[in-house]
Structure formats: C-alpha cells, structure tokens
Amino acid sequence: MTVTSRPGVATVEAAARAIAPYVRRTPLERSDALSGMAGCDVYLKLEDLQHTGAFKLRGALHKLLSLDPARRAKGVLTASAGNHGQGLAHAARLLGVPAHVVLPESVPLAKLVAIQRAGAEAVVSGMTYDESHAIALRLAKEKGVTYVHAFDDDDVIAGQGTLALEMLADEPALDTIVVPVGGGGLLAGCGLVTSARGVRLVGAQSDGAPAFARSFAARRVTEVAPRTIADGIAVGRPAERTLALALETVSEVRTVPDEAIARALLLLLERHKLLAEPAGAAALAAVLESEGPLGKRVGVVISGGNIDPNLLGKVIQQGLASAGRYLAFRTWLDDQPGRLHALTGILTNARINILHVGIHRVGPYTSLGRVGLDVIVDTRDRAHALSVLDLVRDAGFPAEELPDTGPQADQ
C-alpha cells in the first residue's frame, strides 16, 4: 500500500504557524522516575495540559482554518469518541462557526458535557464510534455542512503532526517517539515529521482494540470489534489514508493490555501528579512493557487527560491490583471466639493494612463448625503479596489467593 500524494513536513510546519495563536505549546518533560524504570531517557509530551485536555484541538483547528471562509461559515459536523468532538467544538467557537458532534452512547459524561459547554450541538447516537460516524455522514449531507473526520483527513493529520515538531524542537536528541493509536491520525501526522528527521516512530494500541496494529501487520485495513478501557483509541477500523502513511513512516505498532494501561495511568498520578485518560497513557504503557528500551532518548505522548471520574476510580483500582498493590485471599476459621482477632492480629503486627473483611457463614465457602473469610490487604508489590500469603499460612490458616478485584469495602 502506497500513498500517491500526501502532505509533507512542510505542510505540518505551515499548520504549526496557522494554529499557533490558538493552541498551547505543551511542555516536554524528562521523567527521572520513568527513565529509571524504562532503562532509557523518557520525555513526556503533556498534551493532557492542552486546551480541551487533548491533542485533538490541533487537527480540528487546522482543518477549520484550511476551509474556504464561505464554506466554513455554513458549519461543521463530526463524529467523535469525545476528544475530537471537544477539539472541534472549541475550534468552532474560537472561529465563530456552528458545530455539531455525533457521539456514541458510551461517551463519558465529562466529554459530552464539555462539548455542550463549548456551544456545539451534541447528538448521542450509535453504539460505537464507527456507527456514530455513519450517522454523522448522513447528517452532514442533510444539513449541507462540512464533515470533519477525526483522522481520515490530510488537514487534520497535518495539524496533529505539529505535536512532533514541538517535541523535536524542545529535545532534538530524541531518537524515538511513541504515540497512542486509534484511527491513526496522530501517528500519521507525527510520521510526516519523524521520517523527515530520521527519528523512529512507534505506535501503541490496546490489545482490546488492535485494529491499527493488525492492519499494519497485514498491510491492509483490518476491522475488529473494540473492547477496551481506552475509549479515546477504541476505533474498529483505521483509514486507508492513515494506514498508508504509517506503512511508509512508522517502525512498528505495539499492543498492550488494559492492565498495563491502568498501571501507566497510576504511575503518572503517583510519580508526576498528572491525570491522563487511558488512551493518553497507552504510549507510556508500551514503553514500560517493552522487554528492552525502545531507544536511548524516547519521547512519549500523553495524548489526553479527559477521563470520567467514575471510570478513574475503577482504573486506579485495576492499576493497583495488576501492579500487586492489593492482595485478595480466602481463608477458613474455626467458628470460635477470638479466631478472627488472631488472624487480624498477625496482619496488624506485620503492619499490613486491612482494606476489607467479608465473613461467609452460609453458602459454599463454609462447613460445619467453620466460617469462610475473604480478606483484602494493601501490599507494596507482587513479592510482598506472596510473603503475606506465606505469613498467613505459616500461622496455621489455610489461604488461597482470589482474582484481583481491588478493594470492595466501599462498593
């Protein structure tokens, strides 16, 4: 698959000049903590600090600025999982353009409200982004307005690529850049820059929504049914345009499990006090999950921070659990006074914080004269969790580990 005509780095440079008055030049920060974990110098491009909380504003603005003024004045319409819609709504408000956004029913409430506050008309229709996209194309035709695709558009792609220009201007020694991938607009835009500068480009995608990774490997568009916590990159089918550009400019596209994305999000919170949405943490997850360093100086795009507060709590719990920061185990006690106190005393003496205790006096976990006990405790890491199990067993209590569930006490 090849591209017969395409924007180049000069197009991206022109886009950067056009959108400069409207976007925030987000910082590129070296992370000592993450560099130590990854075995290379890690630089974070903090697009979670961008206006609207995500990089999508760049492409949306460049598209609107590229339209003929008369055509632009009639209005624009798009389909979005959330961030592109926010970007287009904000750009339209800046330029005084009517905007309409079609969103899937799974859209996080925070993103829906942000789009409405920006003054765009929000239409919630379709179970997935791809269904919303089909509905939006029909509505754009009916309304006689311009459809602005989230990634299958040269102007949008060039606008997204401005992010890579900033990264290499701030740290010219970067040898690798890692970006999250959904439909591939950001990846393709960055590829226009990195290929001209001799920098390796790596895409990162959830293994629950691996459409681009599979398409890249097969060298043709492949469709999947996405299922991932990373709603911002939950795209079932990439565009021919973005895939073709990626095949010319991208070194590889990696997939990571949602558990790794949750751990990366948690690390950003703990080590840097940065709030990323799951899609925004996917590139960091790929760097940390790599068996070896992806380069010597690696730029990692934190693409957005628009996470629903309800999802945030669940993702943090998943991240803690998959990092070994919780231990959930089941044990059985003689149904006698003092036995529960003996168990909790052992844990307390070892300075182990107990998060939850559930007692089963009836049901399949009990027997005559015994009760079942489900316990969740805080642990430092996986090794510590295993040592806690040994401690309980050495004290004479049978114990079997339960699947990672996170704390249940407040649910």
C-alpha positions in Angstrom: 0.0 0.0 0.0 1.5 3.4 -1.1 0.4 7.0 -1.0 0.3 8.7 -4.4 0.0 12.2 -2.8 0.3 13.3 0.7 1.1 16.2 3.0 4.8 16.5 4.0 6.8 18.1 6.8 6.4 21.5 5.1 2.6 21.1 5.4 3.0 20.3 9.1 5.2 23.4 9.6 2.6 25.6 7.9 0.0 24.0 10.1 2.0 24.9 13.2 2.2 28.5 12.2 -1.5 28.7 11.4 -2.7 27.2 14.7 0.0 28.8 17.0 -2.3 31.7 18.1 -4.9 29.2 19.4 -3.1 26.2 20.9 -1.0 25.8 24.0 2.6 24.8 23.4 2.6 22.0 25.9 5.7 21.1 27.9 8.1 18.2 27.2 9.4 17.0 30.5 12.1 14.4 31.3 11.0 11.9 33.9 13.7 10.6 36.2 11.4 8.0 37.8 10.1 6.6 34.5 13.6 6.8 32.9 14.9 4.5 35.6 12.0 2.1 35.1 12.3 2.0 31.3 16.1 1.9 31.1 16.3 4.9 28.8 15.7 8.7 29.0 11.9 9.2 28.9 10.4 12.5 27.9 6.7 13.1 28.4 4.8 15.4 25.9 2.0 16.6 28.1 -1.0 17.1 25.8 -3.3 16.4 28.7 -2.5 20.1 29.5 -3.6 21.2 26.1 -6.8 23.4 25.7 -9.7 20.9 25.8 -7.4 18.4 27.6 -6.2 16.6 24.4 -4.1 16.9 21.3 -7.2 16.7 19.0 -7.6 20.5 19.1 -4.6 20.8 16.8 -6.1 18.9 13.9 -9.6 20.3 14.3 -8.2 23.9 14.2 -6.1 23.3 11.2 -9.0 21.8 9.3 -11.3 24.8 10.0 -8.6 27.3 9.2 -8.0 25.5 5.9 -11.6 25.7 4.8 -12.9 28.4 2.4 -14.5 31.0 4.7 -17.9 30.8 3.0 -17.9 27.0 3.3 -16.7 27.2 6.9 -19.4 29.7 7.8 -22.1 27.1 7.0 -20.9 25.0 9.9 -19.1 21.7 10.5 -20.1 18.3 11.8 -18.2 15.3 13.1 -18.4 12.0 14.8 -16.2 11.5 17.9 -15.5 9.3 20.9 -15.1 12.5 22.8 -11.8 14.3 22.4 -12.1 15.2 18.7 -15.6 16.5 19.3 -14.3 18.7 22.1 -11.5 19.9 19.9 -13.8 20.7 17.0 -16.3 22.4 19.3 -13.6 24.6 20.9 -12.1 25.5 17.5 -15.5 26.3 16.1 -16.3 28.6 19.0 -12.9 30.4 18.5 -13.7 31.0 14.8 -17.5 31.6 15.2 -18.5 28.5 13.3 -21.7 26.4 14.1 -20.6 22.9 15.1 -22.4 19.6 15.5 -20.9 16.4 17.1 -22.3 12.9 17.0 -21.2 10.7 19.9 -21.6 7.0 20.7 -23.8 6.1 23.6 -20.7 5.0 25.5 -19.2 8.5 25.5 -18.0 9.6 29.0 -20.4 12.1 30.6 -17.5 14.6 31.2 -16.7 14.7 27.4 -20.3 15.1 26.5 -20.8 18.0 28.9 -17.6 19.7 27.7 -18.7 19.6 24.1 -22.1 21.1 25.0 -20.4 23.8 27.1 -18.3 24.7 24.1 -21.5 25.6 22.3 -21.7 22.6 19.9 -24.9 20.7 19.3 -24.3 17.1 20.7 -26.1 14.2 19.2 -25.7 10.9 21.1 -26.4 8.1 18.6 -24.8 4.8 17.8 -23.3 2.1 20.0 -19.7 2.5 18.7 -17.6 5.3 17.1 -18.0 3.6 13.7 -21.8 3.6 14.0 -21.7 7.3 15.1 -19.5 8.0 12.1 -22.0 6.6 9.6 -24.8 8.6 11.2 -22.8 11.7 11.2 -22.0 11.4 7.4 -25.7 11.2 6.7 -26.5 14.2 9.0 -23.7 16.3 7.3 -25.3 15.7 3.9 -28.8 16.6 5.2 -27.6 19.8 6.8 -25.3 20.8 4.0 -22.3 21.3 6.3 -18.7 20.1 6.1 -17.9 16.8 7.7 -14.6 16.9 9.6 -13.3 13.4 10.0 -11.4 12.6 13.3 -8.4 11.1 11.4 -9.1 10.4 7.7 -8.2 14.0 6.5 -4.9 15.5 5.3 -5.5 18.8 7.1 -6.3 17.0 10.4 -3.3 14.8 10.0 -1.0 17.8 9.4 -2.4 19.5 12.4 -1.8 16.6 14.7 1.8 16.3 13.4 2.6 19.8 14.9 3.0 17.9 18.2 6.0 16.1 17.0 7.5 19.3 15.6 7.4 20.8 19.1 8.9 17.7 20.7 11.9 17.7 18.4 12.3 21.5 18.8 12.4 21.1 22.6 14.6 18.0 22.6 16.4 17.5 19.2 18.3 14.4 20.5 15.1 12.3 20.7 15.7 9.1 18.7 12.3 7.5 19.2 8.7 8.9 19.7 5.9 6.7 20.9 2.3 7.7 20.3 -1.1 6.2 21.1 -3.1 4.9 18.1 -6.8 4.7 17.4 -7.6 5.6 13.8 -4.1 6.7 13.2 -4.3 10.5 12.6 -1.8 11.4 15.3 0.5 8.6 14.2 0.4 9.6 10.5 0.9 13.2 11.3 3.9 12.5 13.6 5.3 10.2 10.9 5.4 13.1 8.4 7.8 14.8 10.8 9.8 11.9 12.2 10.5 10.4 8.8 12.0 13.7 7.6 14.1 14.0 10.8 15.4 10.4 10.9 13.5 9.6 14.2 12.0 6.2 14.9 8.2 6.3 15.4 6.3 3.6 17.4 2.5 3.3 17.7 0.8 2.0 20.9 -2.6 0.4 21.0 -4.7 -1.5 23.5 -4.8 -5.2 22.7 -8.6 -5.0 23.2 -8.8 -2.6 20.2 -6.0 -3.7 17.9 -7.4 -2.7 14.5 -4.5 -0.5 13.5 -1.8 -2.9 14.8 -3.4 -5.8 12.8 -3.8 -3.6 9.7 -0.2 -2.5 10.0 1.0 -6.1 10.2 -1.3 -7.3 7.3 -0.5 -4.1 5.2 -4.3 -3.7 4.6 -7.2 -2.3 6.6 -8.5 -4.9 9.1 -11.6 -4.4 11.2 -12.2 -5.5 14.8 -14.8 -5.1 17.5 -13.0 -2.9 20.1 -13.3 -3.6 23.8 -11.0 -1.6 26.0 -11.0 0.9 28.8 -9.2 3.3 26.5 -12.3 4.8 24.8 -10.2 7.5 23.1 -8.5 4.9 20.9 -11.4 2.4 20.6 -11.6 2.5 16.8 -12.7 -0.6 15.0 -11.3 0.3 11.6 -8.4 2.6 10.6 -8.5 4.7 7.4 -6.7 3.7 4.2 -5.1 7.1 4.3 -3.6 6.8 7.8 -2.5 3.2 7.3 -0.8 4.0 4.0 1.1 6.9 5.7 2.0 4.7 8.6 3.4 1.9 6.4 5.8 4.5 4.9 6.9 6.2 8.1 6.3 4.0 11.2 8.7 1.5 12.6 6.2 -0.7 14.5 2.8 -0.7 16.2 2.6 -2.4 19.5 -0.3 -3.5 21.6 -0.5 -3.6 25.4 -3.2 -5.0 27.7 -5.6 -2.7 29.5 -4.0 -3.7 32.8 -0.7 -2.2 31.6 -2.5 1.0 30.6 -4.1 1.2 34.0 -0.7 0.8 35.7 0.8 3.5 33.5 -2.0 5.9 34.4 -1.5 5.1 38.1 2.3 5.8 37.7 1.6 9.2 36.1 -0.7 10.1 39.0 1.7 8.8 41.7 5.1 10.0 40.3 4.1 13.1 38.4 0.7 14.2 39.7 -0.5 14.0 36.1 -4.0 12.9 35.2 -4.2 11.0 31.9 -7.1 9.2 30.4 -6.5 5.5 29.5 -5.8 6.4 25.8 -3.4 9.0 27.0 -1.4 6.5 29.0 -1.2 3.9 26.3 2.2 5.1 24.8 3.8 5.1 28.3 2.4 1.5 28.9 4.1 0.4 25.7 7.4 1.9 26.8 7.2 0.3 30.2 6.0 -3.1 28.9 8.8 -3.4 26.4 11.3 -6.2 27.0 14.1 -3.7 26.2 14.5 0.0 25.8 12.8 1.4 22.6 15.6 3.9 22.2 18.1 6.0 24.1 16.0 9.1 24.3 12.3 8.3 24.0 9.6 10.9 23.6 6.2 9.6 25.0 3.0 11.4 24.0 0.5 11.7 26.9 -2.3 12.5 24.4 -5.1 13.5 26.7 -6.5 13.7 30.3 -10.3 13.7 29.8 -11.3 10.8 32.0 -14.7 10.4 33.5 -14.4 10.5 37.3 -16.4 7.3 37.7 -14.0 5.5 35.3 -11.0 7.0 37.1 -11.7 5.2 40.3 -12.1 1.8 38.5 -8.9 2.3 36.5 -6.9 3.2 39.6 -8.2 0.1 41.4 -7.3 -2.0 38.3 -3.9 -0.5 38.1 -3.2 -1.1 41.8 -4.4 -4.7 41.6 -2.4 -5.5 38.5 0.7 -4.0 40.0 0.4 -6.2 43.0 -0.7 -3.4 45.3 -3.6 -5.4 46.6 -3.8 -9.0 47.9 -7.2 -10.7 48.0 -7.3 -14.1 49.7 -9.8 -16.5 51.2 -9.2 -18.4 54.4 -11.3 -20.6 56.8 -11.6 -20.2 60.5 -12.9 -22.4 63.3 -16.2 -20.8 64.4 -14.9 -19.9 67.8 -14.5 -16.6 69.6 -11.1 -15.0 69.1 -10.1 -16.7 65.8 -10.8 -13.6 63.7 -8.9 -11.5 66.2 -5.9 -13.9 65.9 -5.8 -13.5 62.2 -6.1 -9.8 62.1 -3.5 -9.6 64.9 -1.0 -11.4 62.8 -1.6 -8.9 59.9 -1.5 -5.9 62.2 1.7 -7.0 63.9 3.3 -7.2 60.4 2.0 -3.6 59.7 -0.3 -4.8 56.9 -3.3 -2.6 56.3 -6.6 -4.5 56.1 -8.9 -3.0 53.5 -11.8 -5.4 53.6 -13.0 -8.4 55.6 -16.1 -10.4 54.4 -17.4 -13.3 56.5 -19.3 -16.2 55.0 -21.4 -18.2 57.5 -23.6 -19.8 54.9 -23.0 -21.0 51.3 -20.4 -23.0 49.5 -17.4 -21.5 51.4 -18.4 -22.9 54.8 -18.6 -26.2 56.5 -19.8 -27.4 59.9 -18.0 -25.5 62.6 -16.1 -23.3 60.2 -16.6 -20.0 58.5 -15.2 -18.6 55.3 -13.3 -15.3 55.3 -12.5 -13.1 52.3 -9.7 -10.6 53.1 -8.2 -7.7 51.0 -5.0 -6.1 52.2 -2.6 -3.4 51.0 0.7 -4.7 49.6 3.8 -3.0 48.2 4.3 -5.2 45.2 3.8 -8.8 44.0 6.7 -10.1 46.1 5.2 -8.6 49.2 1.8 -10.1 48.4 3.3 -13.6 48.2 5.1 -13.0 51.5 1.8 -12.1 53.2 0.2 -15.3 52.0 3.2 -17.2 53.4 2.8 -15.3 56.7 -0.9 -16.3 57.0 -0.2 -20.0 56.1 2.7 -20.2 58.5 0.4 -19.1 61.3 -1.8 -22.1 60.6 -4.5 -20.5 58.5 -5.2 -22.1 55.1 -5.2 -19.4 52.4 -5.9 -19.3 48.7 -5.4 -16.2 46.6 -8.5 -14.7 44.9 -8.6 -13.0 41.5 -7.5 -9.3 41.6 -10.6 -7.3 42.4 -9.4 -4.2 44.2 -11.0 -3.0 47.5 -14.6 -3.9 48.0 -15.4 -2.3 51.3 -17.0 0.9 49.9 -18.9 -0.7 47.0 
